[in-house]
Amino acid sequence: YYGLTEGALRAFALDLAPVDMRGTALGAFHTFNGIALLPASLIAGKLWDINPSFPFYFGAITSLIAALSLLLFVKKN
């Protein structure tokens, strides 16, 4: 997964940043990514302890909520 997405995500983050702030943008990208991954890993671990399939269900449900949120709240041009 990381091999397929990490390069594209870094490039996207750098494309959004001004040229003189690219290092800061990349650092901020990885900082916020790490901050988000810690609670996600803790939640997945707790769900795994209950039932090993629960983290996958939780991921599917949250992905569906995110996709529906994008459809509902993002303006179309």
N, CA, C and O atoms as CSV, one atom per row, in Angstrom:
chain,resi,resn,atom,element,x,y,z
A,1,TYR,N,N,0.812,-1.175,0.000
A,1,TYR,CA,C,0.000,0.000,0.000
A,1,TYR,C,C,0.868,1.256,0.000
A,1,TYR,O,O,0.661,2.167,-0.802
A,2,TYR,N,N,1.834,1.294,0.901
A,2,TYR,CA,C,2.678,2.494,0.969
A,2,TYR,C,C,3.481,2.685,-0.306
A,2,TYR,O,O,3.705,3.817,-0.736
A,3,GLY,N,N,3.912,1.601,-0.908
A,3,GLY,CA,C,4.671,1.715,-2.149
A,3,GLY,C,C,3.854,2.319,-3.279
A,3,GLY,O,O,4.404,2.978,-4.162
A,4,LEU,N,N,2.560,2.100,-3.259
A,4,LEU,CA,C,1.695,2.639,-4.309
A,4,LEU,C,C,1.241,4.071,-4.035
A,4,LEU,O,O,0.980,4.826,-4.971
A,5,THR,N,N,1.143,4.448,-2.767
A,5,THR,CA,C,0.541,5.744,-2.450
A,5,THR,C,C,1.506,6.789,-1.913
A,5,THR,O,O,1.273,7.983,-2.101
A,6,GLU,N,N,2.560,6.387,-1.262
A,6,GLU,CA,C,3.431,7.345,-0.568
A,6,GLU,C,C,4.051,8.367,-1.507
A,6,GLU,O,O,4.079,9.555,-1.186
A,7,GLY,N,N,4.540,7.940,-2.642
A,7,GLY,CA,C,5.150,8.871,-3.588
A,7,GLY,C,C,4.156,9.879,-4.140
A,7,GLY,O,O,4.469,11.061,-4.277
A,8,ALA,N,N,2.971,9.411,-4.451
A,8,ALA,CA,C,1.943,10.312,-4.983
A,8,ALA,C,C,1.486,11.314,-3.924
A,8,ALA,O,O,1.266,12.484,-4.235
A,9,LEU,N,N,1.342,10.863,-2.675
A,9,LEU,CA,C,0.928,11.768,-1.609
A,9,LEU,C,C,1.986,12.828,-1.334
A,9,LEU,O,O,1.658,13.997,-1.134
A,10,ARG,N,N,3.252,12.427,-1.324
A,10,ARG,CA,C,4.334,13.402,-1.136
A,10,ARG,C,C,4.355,14.418,-2.259
A,10,ARG,O,O,4.487,15.618,-2.017
A,11,ALA,N,N,4.227,13.945,-3.483
A,11,ALA,CA,C,4.242,14.853,-4.629
A,11,ALA,C,C,3.065,15.818,-4.570
A,11,ALA,O,O,3.218,16.997,-4.887
A,12,PHE,N,N,1.906,15.338,-4.171
A,12,PHE,CA,C,0.730,16.198,-4.065
A,12,PHE,C,C,0.948,17.262,-2.988
A,12,PHE,O,O,0.626,18.432,-3.196
A,13,ALA,N,N,1.492,16.859,-1.843
A,13,ALA,CA,C,1.755,17.815,-0.762
A,13,ALA,C,C,2.771,18.865,-1.212
A,13,ALA,O,O,2.628,20.042,-0.883
A,14,LEU,N,N,3.776,18.457,-1.947
A,14,LEU,CA,C,4.786,19.408,-2.419
A,14,LEU,C,C,4.242,20.315,-3.513
A,14,LEU,O,O,4.644,21.475,-3.602
A,15,ASP,N,N,3.353,19.820,-4.331
A,15,ASP,CA,C,2.746,20.659,-5.373
A,15,ASP,C,C,1.886,21.774,-4.773
A,15,ASP,O,O,1.764,22.848,-5.361
A,16,LEU,N,N,1.303,21.526,-3.629
A,16,LEU,CA,C,0.456,22.526,-2.991
A,16,LEU,C,C,1.247,23.595,-2.253
A,16,LEU,O,O,0.715,24.669,-1.971
A,17,ALA,N,N,2.504,23.320,-1.936
A,17,ALA,CA,C,3.313,24.234,-1.129
A,17,ALA,C,C,4.086,25.211,-2.009
A,17,ALA,O,O,4.453,24.878,-3.136
A,18,PRO,N,N,4.336,26.425,-1.493
A,18,PRO,CA,C,5.224,27.340,-2.216
A,18,PRO,C,C,6.626,26.750,-2.310
A,18,PRO,O,O,7.022,25.943,-1.469
A,19,VAL,N,N,7.366,27.147,-3.319
A,19,VAL,CA,C,8.689,26.563,-3.576
A,19,VAL,C,C,9.615,26.720,-2.377
A,19,VAL,O,O,10.351,25.791,-2.045
A,20,ASP,N,N,9.592,27.882,-1.718
A,20,ASP,CA,C,10.509,28.114,-0.601
A,20,ASP,C,C,10.064,27.437,0.692
A,20,ASP,O,O,10.786,27.494,1.688
A,21,MET,N,N,8.891,26.795,0.703
A,21,MET,CA,C,8.375,26.133,1.904
A,21,MET,C,C,8.203,24.629,1.716
A,21,MET,O,O,7.487,23.993,2.490
A,22,ARG,N,N,8.836,24.059,0.718
A,22,ARG,CA,C,8.605,22.635,0.427
A,22,ARG,C,C,9.122,21.715,1.531
A,22,ARG,O,O,8.480,20.714,1.847
A,23,GLY,N,N,10.251,22.033,2.109
A,23,GLY,CA,C,10.758,21.216,3.209
A,23,GLY,C,C,9.830,21.253,4.417
A,23,GLY,O,O,9.567,20.226,5.043
A,24,THR,N,N,9.343,22.429,4.732
A,24,THR,CA,C,8.400,22.584,5.838
A,24,THR,C,C,7.099,21.848,5.537
A,24,THR,O,O,6.531,21.202,6.417
A,25,ALA,N,N,6.632,21.943,4.306
A,25,ALA,CA,C,5.394,21.263,3.928
A,25,ALA,C,C,5.544,19.758,4.046
A,25,ALA,O,O,4.631,19.079,4.516
A,26,LEU,N,N,6.680,19.232,3.627
A,26,LEU,CA,C,6.895,17.790,3.727
A,26,LEU,C,C,6.987,17.357,5.190
A,26,LEU,O,O,6.467,16.305,5.560
A,27,GLY,N,N,7.644,18.162,6.017
A,27,GLY,CA,C,7.707,17.861,7.451
A,27,GLY,C,C,6.338,17.902,8.098
A,27,GLY,O,O,6.002,17.039,8.908
A,28,ALA,N,N,5.539,18.913,7.740
A,28,ALA,CA,C,4.191,19.013,8.290
A,28,ALA,C,C,3.325,17.840,7.824
A,28,ALA,O,O,2.538,17.295,8.597
A,29,PHE,N,N,3.478,17.464,6.565
A,29,PHE,CA,C,2.733,16.325,6.028
A,29,PHE,C,C,3.006,15.067,6.836
A,29,PHE,O,O,2.077,14.362,7.231
A,30,HIS,N,N,4.269,14.790,7.080
A,30,HIS,CA,C,4.620,13.568,7.819
A,30,HIS,C,C,4.251,13.677,9.298
A,30,HIS,O,O,3.900,12.674,9.921
A,31,THR,N,N,4.327,14.873,9.863
A,31,THR,CA,C,3.932,15.049,11.257
A,31,THR,C,C,2.447,14.761,11.445
A,31,THR,O,O,2.070,13.987,12.325
A,32,PHE,N,N,1.603,15.380,10.622
A,32,PHE,CA,C,0.170,15.162,10.760
A,32,PHE,C,C,-0.218,13.731,10.384
A,32,PHE,O,O,-1.157,13.171,10.950
A,33,ASN,N,N,0.489,13.153,9.450
A,33,ASN,CA,C,0.244,11.762,9.090
A,33,ASN,C,C,0.538,10.850,10.287
A,33,ASN,O,O,-0.242,9.946,10.586
A,34,GLY,N,N,1.650,11.087,10.959
A,34,GLY,CA,C,2.003,10.296,12.136
A,34,GLY,C,C,1.030,10.490,13.281
A,34,GLY,O,O,0.680,9.537,13.977
A,35,ILE,N,N,0.590,11.737,13.477
A,35,ILE,CA,C,-0.379,12.022,14.541
A,35,ILE,C,C,-1.695,11.293,14.270
A,35,ILE,O,O,-2.335,10.804,15.201
A,36,ALA,N,N,-2.099,11.218,13.015
A,36,ALA,CA,C,-3.341,10.525,12.669
A,36,ALA,C,C,-3.186,9.010,12.757
A,36,ALA,O,O,-4.141,8.311,13.098
A,37,LEU,N,N,-2.002,8.497,12.454
A,37,LEU,CA,C,-1.814,7.046,12.460
A,37,LEU,C,C,-1.760,6.449,13.859
A,37,LEU,O,O,-2.104,5.281,14.040
A,38,LEU,N,N,-1.336,7.223,14.851
A,38,LEU,CA,C,-1.246,6.677,16.205
A,38,LEU,C,C,-2.615,6.271,16.747
A,38,LEU,O,O,-2.779,5.114,17.135
A,39,PRO,N,N,-3.614,7.170,16.794
A,39,PRO,CA,C,-4.915,6.703,17.287
A,39,PRO,C,C,-5.557,5.655,16.381
A,39,PRO,O,O,-6.279,4.779,16.859
A,40,ALA,N,N,-5.299,5.740,15.084
A,40,ALA,CA,C,-5.850,4.729,14.177
A,40,ALA,C,C,-5.297,3.350,14.520
A,40,ALA,O,O,-6.034,2.364,14.513
A,41,SER,N,N,-4.015,3.279,14.816
A,41,SER,CA,C,-3.404,1.998,15.181
A,41,SER,C,C,-3.920,1.500,16.527
A,41,SER,O,O,-4.141,0.302,16.706
A,42,LEU,N,N,-4.109,2.410,17.463
A,42,LEU,CA,C,-4.634,1.999,18.766
A,42,LEU,C,C,-6.064,1.465,18.647
A,42,LEU,O,O,-6.407,0.454,19.260
A,43,ILE,N,N,-6.889,2.146,17.861
A,43,ILE,CA,C,-8.269,1.685,17.651
A,43,ILE,C,C,-8.272,0.322,16.962
A,43,ILE,O,O,-9.021,-0.575,17.350
A,44,ALA,N,N,-7.434,0.174,15.944
A,44,ALA,CA,C,-7.370,-1.112,15.234
A,44,ALA,C,C,-6.903,-2.226,16.166
A,44,ALA,O,O,-7.409,-3.346,16.093
A,45,GLY,N,N,-5.954,-1.933,17.031
A,45,GLY,CA,C,-5.481,-2.948,17.975
A,45,GLY,C,C,-6.557,-3.377,18.957
A,45,GLY,O,O,-6.711,-4.565,19.241
A,46,LYS,N,N,-7.306,-2.402,19.476
A,46,LYS,CA,C,-8.388,-2.737,20.413
A,46,LYS,C,C,-9.487,-3.546,19.711
A,46,LYS,O,O,-10.016,-4.504,20.276
A,47,LEU,N,N,-9.822,-3.156,18.483
A,47,LEU,CA,C,-10.831,-3.914,17.742
A,47,LEU,C,C,-10.342,-5.320,17.417
A,47,LEU,O,O,-11.124,-6.271,17.438
A,48,TRP,N,N,-9.049,-5.456,17.116
A,48,TRP,CA,C,-8.470,-6.762,16.809
A,48,TRP,C,C,-8.577,-7.689,18.018
A,48,TRP,O,O,-8.835,-8.885,17.876
A,49,ASP,N,N,-8.373,-7.119,19.217
A,49,ASP,CA,C,-8.483,-7.934,20.427
A,49,ASP,C,C,-9.892,-8.480,20.614
A,49,ASP,O,O,-10.065,-9.578,21.143
A,50,ILE,N,N,-10.893,-7.731,20.188
A,50,ILE,CA,C,-12.278,-8.185,20.305
A,50,ILE,C,C,-12.564,-9.267,19.264
A,50,ILE,O,O,-13.062,-10.344,19.591
A,51,ASN,N,N,-12.240,-8.963,18.006
A,51,ASN,CA,C,-12.459,-9.895,16.899
A,51,ASN,C,C,-11.552,-9.458,15.754
A,51,ASN,O,O,-11.612,-8.296,15.352
A,52,PRO,N,N,-10.713,-10.342,15.212
A,52,PRO,CA,C,-9.759,-9.944,14.176
A,52,PRO,C,C,-10.377,-9.351,12.912
A,52,PRO,O,O,-9.670,-8.687,12.154
A,53,SER,N,N,-11.642,-9.559,12.660
A,53,SER,CA,C,-12.251,-8.979,11.462
A,53,SER,C,C,-12.805,-7.571,11.710
A,53,SER,O,O,-13.099,-6.859,10.750
A,54,PHE,N,N,-12.952,-7.156,12.962
A,54,PHE,CA,C,-13.536,-5.851,13.273
A,54,PHE,C,C,-12.751,-4.662,12.714
A,54,PHE,O,O,-13.380,-3.711,12.252
A,55,PRO,N,N,-11.409,-4.659,12.729
A,55,PRO,CA,C,-10.712,-3.506,12.138
A,55,PRO,C,C,-11.021,-3.322,10.649
A,55,PRO,O,O,-11.052,-2.193,10.159
A,56,PHE,N,N,-11.244,-4.397,9.947
A,56,PHE,CA,C,-11.564,-4.309,8.520
A,56,PHE,C,C,-12.978,-3.773,8.302
A,56,PHE,O,O,-13.219,-2.995,7.379
A,57,TYR,N,N,-13.901,-4.191,9.151
A,57,TYR,CA,C,-15.256,-3.643,9.091
A,57,TYR,C,C,-15.241,-2.147,9.419
A,57,TYR,O,O,-15.890,-1.344,8.748
A,58,PHE,N,N,-14.495,-1.794,10.451
A,58,PHE,CA,C,-14.389,-0.397,10.859
A,58,PHE,C,C,-13.787,0.446,9.729
A,58,PHE,O,O,-14.259,1.550,9.458
A,59,GLY,N,N,-12.753,-0.073,9.078
A,59,GLY,CA,C,-12.144,0.634,7.952
A,59,GLY,C,C,-13.107,0.803,6.793
A,59,GLY,O,O,-13.135,1.855,6.154
A,60,ALA,N,N,-13.892,-0.220,6.519
A,60,ALA,CA,C,-14.871,-0.133,5.439
A,60,ALA,C,C,-15.959,0.889,5.761
A,60,ALA,O,O,-16.373,1.660,4.894
A,61,ILE,N,N,-16.414,0.890,7.001
A,61,ILE,CA,C,-17.458,1.830,7.401
A,61,ILE,C,C,-16.948,3.260,7.354
A,61,ILE,O,O,-17.636,4.139,6.834
A,62,THR,N,N,-15.754,3.513,7.887
A,62,THR,CA,C,-15.228,4.876,7.873
A,62,THR,C,C,-14.909,5.333,6.454
A,62,THR,O,O,-15.050,6.518,6.151
A,63,SER,N,N,-14.489,4.438,5.589
A,63,SER,CA,C,-14.259,4.801,4.185
A,63,SER,C,C,-15.559,5.167,3.497
A,63,SER,O,O,-15.602,6.111,2.708
A,64,LEU,N,N,-16.608,4.437,3.786
A,64,LEU,CA,C,-17.915,4.746,3.219
A,64,LEU,C,C,-18.420,6.098,3.710
A,64,LEU,O,O,-18.969,6.876,2.930
A,65,ILE,N,N,-18.239,6.382,4.992
A,65,ILE,CA,C,-18.635,7.679,5.541
A,65,ILE,C,C,-17.842,8.805,4.879
A,65,ILE,O,O,-18.408,9.848,4.552
A,66,ALA,N,N,-16.532,8.603,4.676
A,66,ALA,CA,C,-15.715,9.622,4.029
A,66,ALA,C,C,-16.150,9.858,2.589
A,66,ALA,O,O,-16.213,11.002,2.139
A,67,ALA,N,N,-16.450,8.787,1.865
A,67,ALA,CA,C,-16.880,8.932,0.474
A,67,ALA,C,C,-18.222,9.656,0.389
A,67,ALA,O,O,-18.414,10.519,-0.468
A,68,LEU,N,N,-19.142,9.307,1.274
A,68,LEU,CA,C,-20.439,9.992,1.286
A,68,LEU,C,C,-20.290,11.455,1.682
A,68,LEU,O,O,-20.986,12.317,1.144
A,69,SER,N,N,-19.393,11.742,2.614
A,69,SER,CA,C,-19.141,13.127,3.014
A,69,SER,C,C,-18.597,13.934,1.854
A,69,SER,O,O,-18.981,15.088,1.668
A,70,LEU,N,N,-17.714,13.347,1.076
A,70,LEU,CA,C,-17.188,14.050,-0.091
A,70,LEU,C,C,-18.286,14.338,-1.100
A,70,LEU,O,O,-18.328,15.422,-1.681
A,71,LEU,N,N,-19.167,13.385,-1.308
A,71,LEU,CA,C,-20.265,13.600,-2.248
A,71,LEU,C,C,-21.232,14.684,-1.776
A,71,LEU,O,O,-21.769,15.446,-2.578
A,72,LEU,N,N,-21.441,14.738,-0.472
A,72,LEU,CA,C,-22.423,15.680,0.063
A,72,LEU,C,C,-21.878,17.080,0.284
A,72,LEU,O,O,-22.601,18.056,0.083
A,73,PHE,N,N,-20.616,17.205,0.694
A,73,PHE,CA,C,-20.114,18.484,1.163
A,73,PHE,C,C,-19.141,19.186,0.230
A,73,PHE,O,O,-18.841,20.360,0.449
A,74,VAL,N,N,-18.641,18.526,-0.790
A,74,VAL,CA,C,-17.709,19.165,-1.710
A,74,VAL,C,C,-18.498,19.804,-2.839
A,74,VAL,O,O,-19.312,19.155,-3.496
A,75,LYS,N,N,-18.243,21.082,-3.050
A,75,LYS,CA,C,-18.955,21.789,-4.116
A,75,LYS,C,C,-18.443,21.368,-5.479
A,75,LYS,O,O,-17.250,21.127,-5.665
A,76,LYS,N,N,-19.348,21.284,-6.414
A,76,LYS,CA,C,-18.979,20.995,-7.796
A,76,LYS,C,C,-18.873,22.308,-8.547
A,76,LYS,O,O,-19.672,23.219,-8.327
A,77,ASN,N,N,-17.890,22.410,-9.432
A,77,ASN,CA,C,-17.709,23.643,-10.203
A,77,ASN,C,C,-18.605,23.684,-11.389
A,77,ASN,O,O,-18.581,24.653,-12.147
